[in-house]
Amino acid sequence: MSIDIKENKSSTKSRYRPEIDGLRAFAVVAVIINHFNKEILPGGYLGVDIFFVISGFVITSSLYQRPSKDFKDFISGFYERRIKRLVPALSIFILVTSITISLFNIHANKSLFTGIAALFGISNLHLFNLSADYFAQPMKLNVFTHTWSLGVEEQFYILFPFLIWFSGFGRQTKNGSINLFFIVAILTITSLIGFIYMYPINQPAAYFLMPLRFWEMASGCLLFISFQEKKFIKKNLEKIPSFIALVLIILIMYLPASLAVISTISTVLLSCAFIGSLKKNTGLYYVFTNKRIVYIGLISYSLYLWHWGVLSISRWTIGIHWWSIPFQIALIFGLSVSSYKFIESPLRGSSWHGKRWKTLVIGVGVLITISMNLVMLAKPLKGKLLVGSKYNRWNLNFFRETKIINNQNLPTVYLIGDSHAGHYGAVMTHLAEKKEFNFIMHPHADGLKVQSQNYREEFVLAPLRKYKNSFKKGDVIIFAGHVERYRNHEDWTKLYIEFMKQTEQLGIKYILISPTPTFKGVKDGYTCQEEWYRPSWAISNRCYGQFKKNDWFLANNVQIKNIEKFLLSNPKVFYIDAFSILCPENYCRNYDQRSFLFKDVSHLTSYGSMQLKETIETFIPSK
């Protein structure tokens, strides 16, 4: 998302091109449509790539022939303008949105820590790290996912002013433009090759990391230098019908995701062609310079910030429906206009302080203050602002270790396995609150990122290694896992038997919970659970799922037979048939008359896990 709207309009009005703001408007509208419903405009996300090109073009234009006394004056002025441009609107957006998401998501930490990273321009790196985590919260439910593009641009701005100055471009030396062109061209080719190479083998890296996105912003830089130094390039570009370039961009937005590399490169090239080919006194020029279109471009930074916040929080609350879209659009536009009118424009144009270094200190101070508020929301205030149901309050972060120690002398219940063990955290926490036992939950290898070939070993043996000196008589060990964990009989039974052999002398009770049903094709269930602010009529039909029980058993026959074989060979292992409890009839459904039992295709909601409370309680030792 571009963060340089009319960067140098006040000082170099002759270089201001209103059609660039018109192109921004086109790009931000494409992004917003895609985020509302990607089926309408599948490639609308390419609007961000258009922003990258514009950003490189405009920032180079803004620094062209800008007078500076020395490097210190140049660099301090550059970052002063960046802080005044970015910090106010971003800070208010992140603070307001963080408080709002804390009302509806007891585990808003993923969003909150992304927000902190966004304040300091590294949310793309934070999201890249999350993208490698199987259990990372779905990106569309993270209210600050979209700030990755701001991170890419801000990191570009760390490098770019040094290239500008030391190439001679910023000092207006004789060969400054040529030097900058060749330096940026070499970096552009390197970055593009890296992007093409990495996308098939590590898509998150190609998507989130600035070095692999550098070529897009650099393309805008090269375009501007070409216009200044090689006038024939602009004349040749003007021969291209701008309407054709625009139509091709729109058509590319309907290409399949499998052609993302081609789509991205084509969009960047066509954006450059469009900027160069759009001539004055043409119909398309009048459209893109229409004052209403230009205004949308002027507020595009705020539009980009607030649209995702509104849509993401809508997904946490009432959802996005045909009847809600007009209200959501009005809210997005209202917040964006307010941000532009009362925050962006006045603070960007005013003098924060007479000395630049004090302006920089103020900006950094604001960022630190806002981040401290987000830390407060994530730690001491976690769950305190929640307005949802008690089931959400019990909903633990199901892939992290959890401990409830009431009394060291009491028996301890260990819940181990993968995330399908973790989703019983709610019912186990509820039972442990009776102070009849201690509870330790160790799903997903204590939250460690392990390679897939080590999953089974880590699910079972990691807690054995960690707690082997803590097991005592009367303790209970509960195993649970996804149905696919049981496909290879020799693999998982060997590990479980090893676990039991090493602890059998301690008088420990072993319990195996059956796999839960799997509902294919349902919407992410985090926002499907009924709440007072999300009545049943506001829940999407895509949240509901059902299937014939016999079909599921046939599809998972191998795993079921393996479980039966294991139980026959190990009669001391108790078995809880969670499947039959959750699906008592011929059809298995992911909901009942009261609420949703599943938060996604196979993980239980807290309400769903509570359906097993009475059964699990019969296996738990009393005081």
ChimeraX attribute file (.defattr): number of C-alpha atoms within 10 A of each C-alpha:
attribute: neighborCount
match mode: 1-to-1
recipient: residues
	/A:1	29
	/A:2	25
	/A:3	23
	/A:4	23
	/A:5	20
	/A:6	21
	/A:7	20
	/A:8	19
	/A:9	13
	/A:10	10
	/A:11	11
	/A:12	15
	/A:13	10
	/A:14	9
	/A:15	14
	/A:16	18
	/A:17	14
	/A:18	20
	/A:19	23
	/A:20	23
	/A:21	26
	/A:22	24
	/A:23	25
	/A:24	31
	/A:25	25
	/A:26	21
	/A:27	23
	/A:28	28
	/A:29	20
	/A:30	21
	/A:31	24
	/A:32	21
	/A:33	17
	/A:34	20
	/A:35	20
	/A:36	19
	/A:37	13
	/A:38	14
	/A:39	12
	/A:40	12
	/A:41	20
	/A:42	20
	/A:43	25
	/A:44	26
	/A:45	21
	/A:46	24
	/A:47	28
	/A:48	21
	/A:49	23
	/A:50	28
	/A:51	29
	/A:52	29
	/A:53	28
	/A:54	32
	/A:55	26
	/A:56	27
	/A:57	24
	/A:58	27
	/A:59	23
	/A:60	24
	/A:61	22
	/A:62	19
	/A:63	20
	/A:64	21
	/A:65	14
	/A:66	15
	/A:67	12
	/A:68	15
	/A:69	8
	/A:70	11
	/A:71	15
	/A:72	10
	/A:73	12
	/A:74	21
	/A:75	15
	/A:76	15
	/A:77	15
	/A:78	15
	/A:79	18
	/A:80	20
	/A:81	17
	/A:82	19
	/A:83	17
	/A:84	23
	/A:85	22
	/A:86	19
	/A:87	21
	/A:88	19
	/A:89	23
	/A:90	23
	/A:91	21
	/A:92	14
	/A:93	20
	/A:94	26
	/A:95	17
	/A:96	11
	/A:97	21
	/A:98	25
	/A:99	16
	/A:100	16
	/A:101	26
	/A:102	23
	/A:103	18
	/A:104	22
	/A:105	24
	/A:106	23
	/A:107	20
	/A:108	23
	/A:109	22
	/A:110	21
	/A:111	25
	/A:112	28
	/A:113	20
	/A:114	25
	/A:115	30
	/A:116	26
	/A:117	21
	/A:118	28
	/A:119	24
	/A:120	16
	/A:121	20
	/A:122	23
	/A:123	26
	/A:124	28
	/A:125	21
	/A:126	21
	/A:127	26
	/A:128	19
	/A:129	14
	/A:130	18
	/A:131	18
	/A:132	13
	/A:133	14
	/A:134	10
	/A:135	14
	/A:136	14
	/A:137	17
	/A:138	14
	/A:139	16
	/A:140	17
	/A:141	24
	/A:142	24
	/A:143	29
	/A:144	29
	/A:145	23
	/A:146	23
	/A:147	24
	/A:148	26
	/A:149	27
	/A:150	24
	/A:151	25
	/A:152	26
	/A:153	24
	/A:154	20
	/A:155	19
	/A:156	18
	/A:157	16
	/A:158	12
	/A:159	10
	/A:160	18
	/A:161	21
	/A:162	15
	/A:163	16
	/A:164	24
	/A:165	20
	/A:166	14
	/A:167	22
	/A:168	18
	/A:169	25
	/A:170	25
	/A:171	21
	/A:172	17
	/A:173	14
	/A:174	10
	/A:175	12
	/A:176	17
	/A:177	22
	/A:178	17
	/A:179	18
	/A:180	22
	/A:181	23
	/A:182	13
	/A:183	14
	/A:184	22
	/A:185	17
	/A:186	12
	/A:187	16
	/A:188	22
	/A:189	14
	/A:190	15
	/A:191	21
	/A:192	19
	/A:193	13
	/A:194	17
	/A:195	24
	/A:196	16
	/A:197	15
	/A:198	16
	/A:199	16
	/A:200	13
	/A:201	10
	/A:202	12
	/A:203	15
	/A:204	19
	/A:205	22
	/A:206	23
	/A:207	18
	/A:208	22
	/A:209	21
	/A:210	23
	/A:211	19
	/A:212	23
	/A:213	24
	/A:214	26
	/A:215	29
	/A:216	26
	/A:217	27
	/A:218	27
	/A:219	23
	/A:220	28
	/A:221	25
	/A:222	24
	/A:223	23
	/A:224	24
	/A:225	20
	/A:226	17
	/A:227	15
	/A:228	15
	/A:229	13
	/A:230	12
	/A:231	11
	/A:232	12
	/A:233	14
	/A:234	19
	/A:235	13
	/A:236	12
	/A:237	19
	/A:238	17
	/A:239	13
	/A:240	15
	/A:241	14
	/A:242	23
	/A:243	15
	/A:244	13
	/A:245	21
	/A:246	20
	/A:247	12
	/A:248	15
	/A:249	25
	/A:250	17
	/A:251	13
	/A:252	21
	/A:253	23
	/A:254	15
	/A:255	15
	/A:256	11
	/A:257	12
	/A:258	9
	/A:259	10
	/A:260	17
	/A:261	16
	/A:262	13
	/A:263	20
	/A:264	22
	/A:265	17
	/A:266	15
	/A:267	25
	/A:268	25
	/A:269	17
	/A:270	21
	/A:271	27
	/A:272	22
	/A:273	23
	/A:274	23
	/A:275	24
	/A:276	21
	/A:277	21
	/A:278	24
	/A:279	18
	/A:280	11
	/A:281	8
	/A:282	10
	/A:283	11
	/A:284	16
	/A:285	17
	/A:286	15
	/A:287	14
	/A:288	22
	/A:289	20
	/A:290	15
	/A:291	14
	/A:292	13
	/A:293	20
	/A:294	22
	/A:295	17
	/A:296	23
	/A:297	28
	/A:298	22
	/A:299	24
	/A:300	28
	/A:301	26
	/A:302	25
	/A:303	25
	/A:304	22
	/A:305	24
	/A:306	27
	/A:307	23
	/A:308	24
	/A:309	26
	/A:310	18
	/A:311	23
	/A:312	24
	/A:313	23
	/A:314	19
	/A:315	20
	/A:316	23
	/A:317	25
	/A:318	22
	/A:319	18
	/A:320	20
	/A:321	15
	/A:322	6
	/A:323	9
	/A:324	13
	/A:325	14
	/A:326	11
	/A:327	10
	/A:328	18
	/A:329	16
	/A:330	11
	/A:331	15
	/A:332	21
	/A:333	18
	/A:334	13
	/A:335	19
	/A:336	25
	/A:337	20
	/A:338	13
	/A:339	23
	/A:340	19
	/A:341	13
	/A:342	12
	/A:343	18
	/A:344	23
	/A:345	16
	/A:346	12
	/A:347	17
	/A:348	19
	/A:349	12
	/A:350	9
	/A:351	12
	/A:352	16
	/A:353	11
	/A:354	8
	/A:355	9
	/A:356	17
	/A:357	14
	/A:358	13
	/A:359	20
	/A:360	21
	/A:361	13
	/A:362	16
	/A:363	21
	/A:364	15
	/A:365	12
	/A:366	16
	/A:367	19
	/A:368	15
	/A:369	13
	/A:370	18
	/A:371	23
	/A:372	13
	/A:373	16
	/A:374	22
	/A:375	17
	/A:376	13
	/A:377	20
	/A:378	21
	/A:379	10
	/A:380	9
	/A:381	15
	/A:382	18
	/A:383	20
	/A:384	12
	/A:385	16
	/A:386	19
	/A:387	17
	/A:388	19
	/A:389	14
	/A:390	11
	/A:391	17
	/A:392	21
	/A:393	17
	/A:394	19
	/A:395	22
	/A:396	22
	/A:397	16
	/A:398	23
	/A:399	24
	/A:400	17
	/A:401	18
	/A:402	20
	/A:403	14
	/A:404	17
	/A:405	17
	/A:406	17
	/A:407	12
	/A:408	9
	/A:409	10
	/A:410	19
	/A:411	24
	/A:412	29
	/A:413	25
	/A:414	23
	/A:415	25
	/A:416	28
	/A:417	29
	/A:418	26
	/A:419	25
	/A:420	25
	/A:421	26
	/A:422	28
	/A:423	26
	/A:424	25
	/A:425	28
	/A:426	26
	/A:427	25
	/A:428	27
	/A:429	20
	/A:430	13
	/A:431	20
	/A:432	20
	/A:433	15
	/A:434	12
	/A:435	16
	/A:436	17
	/A:437	24
	/A:438	24
	/A:439	25
	/A:440	22
	/A:441	26
	/A:442	28
	/A:443	32
	/A:444	29
	/A:445	25
	/A:446	20
	/A:447	16
	/A:448	12
	/A:449	13
	/A:450	15
	/A:451	8
	/A:452	9
	/A:453	8
	/A:454	10
	/A:455	16
	/A:456	21
	/A:457	18
	/A:458	23
	/A:459	26
	/A:460	24
	/A:461	17
	/A:462	19
	/A:463	22
	/A:464	19
	/A:465	11
	/A:466	11
	/A:467	11
	/A:468	13
	/A:469	8
	/A:470	9
	/A:471	19
	/A:472	17
	/A:473	15
	/A:474	16
	/A:475	22
	/A:476	23
	/A:477	19
	/A:478	21
	/A:479	22
	/A:480	26
	/A:481	23
	/A:482	18
	/A:483	19
	/A:484	11
	/A:485	17
	/A:486	21
	/A:487	17
	/A:488	12
	/A:489	16
	/A:490	11
	/A:491	13
	/A:492	19
	/A:493	17
	/A:494	13
	/A:495	17
	/A:496	16
	/A:497	14
	/A:498	15
	/A:499	17
	/A:500	19
	/A:501	10
	/A:502	11
	/A:503	17
	/A:504	14
	/A:505	10
	/A:506	13
	/A:507	13
	/A:508	19
	/A:509	21
	/A:510	19
	/A:511	19
	/A:512	18
	/A:513	18
	/A:514	20
	/A:515	23
	/A:516	23
	/A:517	26
	/A:518	21
	/A:519	20
	/A:520	12
	/A:521	12
	/A:522	19
	/A:523	18
	/A:524	17
	/A:525	21
	/A:526	19
	/A:527	25
	/A:528	31
	/A:529	26
	/A:530	19
	/A:531	18
	/A:532	11
	/A:533	13
	/A:534	19
	/A:535	13
	/A:536	15
	/A:537	9
	/A:538	17
	/A:539	21
	/A:540	16
	/A:541	11
	/A:542	12
	/A:543	22
	/A:544	18
	/A:545	18
	/A:546	16
	/A:547	16
	/A:548	13
	/A:549	19
	/A:550	12
	/A:551	11
	/A:552	14
	/A:553	14
	/A:554	10
	/A:555	11
	/A:556	15
	/A:557	12
	/A:558	16
	/A:559	19
	/A:560	18
	/A:561	15
	/A:562	18
	/A:563	20
	/A:564	11
	/A:565	13
	/A:566	19
	/A:567	16
	/A:568	11
	/A:569	10
	/A:570	12
	/A:571	9
	/A:572	11
	/A:573	16
	/A:574	15
	/A:575	17
	/A:576	18
	/A:577	15
	/A:578	20
	/A:579	15
	/A:580	14
	/A:581	13
	/A:582	21
	/A:583	19
	/A:584	12
	/A:585	11
	/A:586	10
	/A:587	12
	/A:588	21
	/A:589	22
	/A:590	27
	/A:591	21
	/A:592	11
	/A:593	5
	/A:594	10
	/A:595	16
	/A:596	24
	/A:597	24
	/A:598	30
	/A:599	24
	/A:600	22
	/A:601	19
	/A:602	22
	/A:603	24
	/A:604	27
	/A:605	27
	/A:606	25
	/A:607	24
	/A:608	24
	/A:609	22
	/A:610	22
	/A:611	16
	/A:612	18
	/A:613	16
	/A:614	11
	/A:615	14
	/A:616	18
	/A:617	13
	/A:618	9
	/A:619	15
	/A:620	20
	/A:621	16
	/A:622	12
	/A:623	9
